[in-house]
Amino acid sequence: MPAPAPRRRPRPPATVLTPAEARAFLVGHHALAAPELPRGAAGVRALLARLRCIQLDPLDPLGTNADLVALARVDGIGKGDVYRHLLPGHAFEHFAKERCLLPADAFPWYRAELAVEAQWWSHAERLRRLPAGVVEKVLEEVRARGPVAADDLSDHGRVEPLDWSGWKGTPRAAKMALEVLQTRCEVVVSGRGPRGKLYDVPERALPDAARRRVHPPGRGAEARVEAFRRWALLERVEAAGLLSRGGGATWSMLDPARRAGIPEALLAEGAVEEVQVVGSTRAYLAPRGFAARRHPAPDGRVRLLGPLDPLIWDRGLVRAAFGFDYSWEVYRPAHLRRFGWYVCPLLRGDALVGRLDGAVERGALRVRAVWAEPDGDLDRLALLACLERHAAACGVERVVLPRRIRMNRG
């Protein structure tokens, strides 16, 4: 008689959080309650280890999104320090929640995954458009000259650029070849210079991470893909704090892991926990032991958040937990915008208390408009202190405020 199959332990029921409990957890989890990281370079490196990824965007009216993420959490740094303190050696750029700065310890996982499966951001289409041999020649040049800017590479002619909903990619073959090599983890961004990003081979830019291997010899391709998806999903849950089980933009390139049933397997193993938030119809994945984690009490500062801050990745969760309806209007036609081109949320304590439209220009931080939430505690002096800190970090001394704070009527 065959032995009976082992009985699977029943999965614990979902933890139910009130909106106030969800807010408190998310603000503490994302290091926004009070300064708890070291100042300066050590703080930036600890921040990336804590957040697991920092989403990138090139727009720079008040600092880039990566600047804003760091400045909201780490004291003793200025605009650009998030790149200066992480590159090279401590981070690399790749796709996670879209394009992100990722910690160096993630590099061996990405390199191993991309040796098996490289279905990332039109990778195959780039290869189809590039002339034979160009990728290899660009790699040889980076190996010989790196760190090197894309504009300083030899000219290899032009290619048909990629088009994403009206956004044109590069028409330069050398730059497209760099994109292929970066996707494969054969080159990495190693810094930023006057001519833009600098590229180098990982053996120089990330020497310790480049030597590490994450798979035992002989592991098959299917097992390696599954291992990457499990690891990456645990990373994403940690990065999000609460990751919607229903998919969406917060999953980005990890949707195949969701469809393959990996969330269910991790829940069954107890590697993640299931959470429901009162007022939301969705279930969420949370890090194991999340309820026992302790964070400082909120310090009363107003913090200026980037439009792609991890606290506000999931707009539905933000509505349920914070009662705050936020959309980034940068891609909307001007006549359809309610608030402005690059409006940033304002956090105080565990509440999103308003939003701000402004830019650093003509030697000052100039705020075009501030909108307060109807029930928010947006104190003008606390706001001014926030903006003075931000102006100093951006290298200007003056803050120009509008005469009045407007009320968001919903």
N, C-alpha and C positions, 0 to 999 in steps of 0.2 A: 504494500500500500504506500503510495507516495506520501511524503511528509506534507502536512498542511502548509499552505503559503503563509508567510509571516503577516500578521494583522497590522495594517497601517494605523498609527495613532491618529485619532481624530484631530483635525486642525482646530486650534483655539478660536473662539469667536472673535470677530473684529472688535478692536477697541473703539469706543465712541467718544469723540472729543466735542465739547462745545466750541463755538467760534472763539470764545475767549481763551480756552485751553489750546486750540490750534494756533492762535496768534502768538501766545506766549512761547510755545514750542518753536515755531518757525523763526521768530525774531532771535531767540537764543541760539538755536541751531545754526543760523547764518551769521553769528557773531556780530549782531547789530544791537544788542541790549546795552552794552557798555564796553569800553576798551578792555579786552582780555588777551590781546596779542602783544608781543614785544613791539617797541618802536622801531622805525627805520627798516633796514634791509632784512633783519631777522623776522620782523613782523610780516613783511610781504611774503617771505618764503613760508612762514607758518600759516599765513592766510590761504595760500594755494593748497597746502597740505590739508587744511580744514575744509575748504570749499570743493576740492577735487577738480574743479574746472572754473575758468573765468571766461565768459563769452566775449568774443572780439567783434568790434565794429569800427570802421575807419572814421566815421563822422566825429568831429572834434570841436563843437561849439564851447563846451565847458570842460574839456578833457574828453578823451575817448571813453567808451563804456568801461573798459578795463581800469582806466584811471579812477572813474567814479566808484567802481566796486571797491577798490583798494582804499581810496580816500575816506569812504564812509566807515571804515573799520580799523584802519591803522594810523596811528599818530606818527608824526615826525617824518613824513614823506611828502614829496611834491609830484606834480604832474610829470609823467614819464618814468617815475621810479619803479612802477610795477614792471616795466620792461627791463630797465637797467638792473634791477636787483634779481631778476629771474633768468635773464638770458646773457650769456650761455650758461649751461651747467645745471640749472635747476628746473627748467621747463622746456617744452616744445609746443609747436602749434599743430593741431590736427582737428578732425571732426569729432565732436561729442554732442553737446547741445549746440548744433551748428559748429562754426569754427571757433575754437577755444584755445586758451593757454592751458596746457595739461602738465601735471608734475612729471618730473623725469622718471619716477618709478613706474609710470604708465607706458613708457616708450617700449620696453621689451614686449609687452602685450600687443601693442599696435603693430610693431614690426613682424611678430609671429603671425598675427591674423592676416596681414596684407601679403605675406608670402603665400597664403592659401587662397584668399578671397579678397578681391579689390573692387567691389561694386560700389564705389564711392564717388559721388558728385561727377558723373559723366566721365569716369576714368577711361573706359573703353573707347568712348567717342574721341577723347583727346588723342589717344594712341592712333586711332584711325586717321586723324587729320595731320599728324606729324610725319614729315619725310623720314624715311628709313635712316637710322644711324644717329639722328639728332639727339635723342635722349642719352645715348651712350657718350656722345661728344660733350654734352653739357655736364654730365657727371664727371668726366675726366677733367674738365676745366675747373669745376668747383673743388675737386680734390686737389688740384694743383694750386689754385689761387685763393681758396676760401680763407676767411669769410669774405664773400663778394656780393655786391648788389646786382640785381637782375639787369639793370641798365649798363653794367660794366662788363657783361658777358659778350663774347663774340657774337656777331650777327649771323643767324642761320636762316634768314629769309622770313617770309610771312606765311601765315596760315589763315584759314577761315575761322573767325572767332566764334566761340560758343555764345548762345543767346538764351538768357533765362528771363522770360517775361519782360523783355525790353532792356534788360541789363546785358551789355556787351562784355564778353571776356576779352582776353588779350589777342591781338592779331600777330604777335611776335612768336616765332617758332621757339626761340630760346626760352622765353618766359613760360610758354605752355609746357615745354619739356621740364622746366623747374617744377611746375605744378604736378606733373606726373611723378617726378622723383620725390617730391615732398609727400604725396599721397602714399607712395611705396615705402616711406621712411628711409629712403636712400640719401636724402639730404634733409636738413632741418633749418628752421629759422634760428639763427644764433645771436641776433641782436638787431638793433635799428640804428641807421646812420643818416647822414645828410641826404643820401640818395635812396632812402627807404630801407626795406628789410634787407638784412644780410643773411646769406645762406652758407652753410658749411656741411661737411659730412659729420654724421653723428659720432664717429670715432674721435673727433676733436672737440665737438660741441657738447657731447654728452658721454664722455669716455666710460664712466662707471656703468651707466644704463646700457650703453651699446655692448658691453661685455656680458650682460646678464642674459640668461635664457630662462623662459618660464615653462617650457614643456620638456618632459623627459625624452631622451632619444627614442625614436621609433613610434612616437604617438602619431596616429593617422590623421588625415586632413579633417575628417568629420568630427573627430574628438577634439581637435584643436579649435575648430570653429565653435563648437558647443562650449568649450572652456572659456573662450574669449567672450562669448555672449553672457555667460553666467557672471564672469568677473566684471564686465562692463555694466551689466544691469545692477549689480551691487554698488558699483561706483556711482551710477546715476541716481539710485535711491538715496545714497548718502549726499549727493550734490543737491538733490531737490528737497530733501527732508520728508516731504509727502509727495509721492509720485502717483499720478492718477493711473488706475488700472485700465481705464478706457482708452489709452493711447493719446494721440495728439502731439503738438509741437514739442512737448517736453521729452518725448521719446526720440525724436529725430531719427538717426540712423539705426536705432535699436528696435525698431518696430518688428523686424524678423524674429527677434528674441521673444517678443510678446506673442506673436503668432505661433511660435514653436512650443508654447506652454512652459517656458522657463520660469515666469512668475509663480505659477502653480507649484512647480517643483521646489522653488526656494521657500515658498510659504510652508509646504509640507515638511521641509527639513528644519524649519524654524530659523532660517537665515535672514528672513525679513518678516515683518508683521503687517497685518491688515488693519486699516483704520477707516472709520467713517466719521465725517464731520457733519454735525447737525446743520441742516439747511442745504446740504449738497447731496445730489443723487448719486454721486460717484463714490467708489471705494478707492482707497489709496494704499500704496506700499510705503512702509516706514522702516528705518533701520532697526535691527534687532536691539531690544533694550532701550528704545528711544525715550520711554517714559521715565526711566531712572536717571537720565542725564541731567546734570545741573549746570545752570548758567547764571551769570550775574543778574541782579535786578536792573531794570532799565535806569539810565542815568539822567534822563530829562533832556538830553541834547536833541536838537533837530538835525536830522541827517538827510543829505541830498542823495537820492538813489539814482543810479543809471537806469535807462529805459530797459536794459536787458539784465538787470540785477537778478540773481537767483531767487530772491524773495518773491518776485513778481512774475516769474516764468509762466505760471499757470494762472491765467486771468480768471478762470472759473473759481479756482480755490481762493484767489484774492477776494473775489466778490463774496464768497461764502464766509470766509474767516474774518475779513477786515471790513466788509461792507463798502468796498472801494472799487469803483468801475474804472479800469485803466485800459487805454489802448494807445499804442505808440503811433502818432499821426504823421510820422515823417514821410510815409509813402502815400498819404492821401493828397488829392488835389487841394490847393489852398482854400478854395471856397467851401470844402466839406469839413475843414478842421474846426473842432469846438474850442480847442485851447491853444494850439500852436505847433510849430514844426518839430521841436525837440523838447517836449515837456517832460520834466522829471518829477517823480513822486517825492513827497516830503514825509519822512518818518519821525515820529516822536514817541518814545516809549514803545508800546506795542500797537500803536495806531498809525495808520496812514492818514495824515491830517491835512494834506493839501498837495498842490502841484505847482511847479514853477517853470516859466519860460524865460530863458536868458542866454547870454553868451559873453565870453571874454573878448572884448574888442575895444580899440582905441584906449588901451592902457587901463581898463577898468572891467570889473565884473558888472555888466549891465543887465538888470532884471527888467524884462518887458512887462511881465504880469505875474501875479501870485493869486491862486485860487485856494480858499480855505474850504474844507469840508464842513457841512452844516453842524455836525456834532464834534468836530475836531478841536484839539487843544493846540492851535497854532499861535503861539506867543510871538509877538513881533521882535522882542529883544532876543529870544532864543533863535529865531530865524536869522536875525542880523549876525549873531555870533557864528552860526553855521556858515553864512556866506562870507564873513570875514576870514574864517579858517580856509574856506575854499579859495578865495581870492589869493591869499598868501601862498597856497599850494600851487596856484597857477602863475605865480610870479607878478601879480599886480597888487596895488595897495588900496585901491578905491572900490567901494561897492555903491552902485547907483540903484536905488530902489524906486519902485513906483509910489505914487502918493498914497494909494490905498490898497488894501488886500481885498480882492473880490471874493464874493461868496459863490461857491458852486451850488447852483440850484437843482442839480441832478437832472 
